[in-house]
Amino acid sequence: MTEQKQLQSKTTMLVICFFLGGLGIHRLMMGYSNWWLMLITLGGCGIWTIIDFIQIITGNMKMADGRELSS
């Protein structure tokens, strides 16, 4: 059984993604297990970071367990 991550704020995830997105910290905090891929590729040279940032803004990126980010 996996531990459920604490529900994260959309605003907090936007700020963390903007400043630390290349390290994948926002994915780690949201419970994704593939966050380390962003760390070793520096966010896919920034491309994954931009995609994640846009997905968080539009509400398409959810917590790893499927829950919506809090407002």
Buried (B, 14 or more C-beta within 10 A) or exposed (E): EEEEBEEBEBEEBBEBBEEBBBBBBBBBBBBBEEBEBBBEBBBBEEEBBEBBBEEBEEEEBBBBEEBEBEE
